[in-house]
Amino acid sequence: MGGRMSCGYTNTGHGEATVCAGSDAATFGFLALADAARLDDAAPIAVTFRTAAERRS
């Protein structure tokens, strides 16, 4: 569906988490990954999750 996705870090009450956010013309979503310490590891997980979740009718 196109769009853009970015990943970064955020602090939580339990330590640092990796967060990826993506959007296109019709949707916005984010994914927090508590066990992915590197952005290079988190990005493909987030893309796979987004692709699996995309549905248009």
C-alpha positions as CSV (number, residue, x, y, z in Angstrom):
1,M,0.0,0.0,0.0
2,G,3.0,2.3,-0.1
3,G,3.5,4.9,2.7
4,R,6.4,5.4,5.0
5,M,7.8,3.6,8.1
6,S,10.3,4.8,10.7
7,C,11.8,3.1,13.7
8,G,13.4,4.5,16.8
9,Y,13.8,4.1,20.6
10,T,11.6,5.1,23.5
11,N,12.0,4.8,27.3
12,T,9.3,2.9,29.2
13,G,8.8,2.1,32.8
14,H,10.6,-1.2,32.1
15,G,13.6,0.1,30.1
16,E,14.1,1.0,26.5
17,A,11.9,-0.3,23.7
18,T,12.1,-0.2,20.0
19,V,9.1,1.5,18.3
20,C,8.2,1.5,14.6
21,A,5.5,3.7,13.2
22,G,4.0,3.5,9.7
23,S,1.4,5.4,7.7
24,D,-0.1,5.6,4.2
25,A,-2.9,7.7,2.8
26,A,-5.5,5.8,4.8
27,T,-3.9,4.2,7.8
28,F,-1.5,4.8,10.7
29,G,-0.1,2.2,13.1
30,F,2.8,1.5,15.4
31,L,4.5,-1.5,16.8
32,A,6.5,-1.6,20.1
33,L,9.2,-4.4,20.2
34,A,10.5,-4.9,23.7
35,D,12.9,-7.6,22.7
36,A,14.4,-6.1,19.5
37,A,17.4,-4.0,20.6
38,R,18.7,-3.0,17.2
39,L,16.8,-1.0,14.6
40,D,18.2,-3.2,11.9
41,D,16.4,-6.1,13.6
42,A,13.1,-4.3,14.3
43,A,12.4,-2.8,10.8
44,P,11.9,-6.1,9.0
45,I,9.7,-7.4,11.8
46,A,7.5,-4.2,11.6
47,V,7.3,-4.4,7.8
48,T,6.2,-8.1,7.9
49,F,3.6,-7.3,10.6
50,R,2.2,-4.3,8.6
51,T,2.1,-6.3,5.4
52,A,0.2,-9.1,7.2
53,A,-2.2,-6.7,8.8
54,E,-3.1,-4.7,5.6
55,R,-6.6,-5.2,4.4
56,R,-8.6,-3.1,2.0
57,S,-12.1,-4.0,0.9
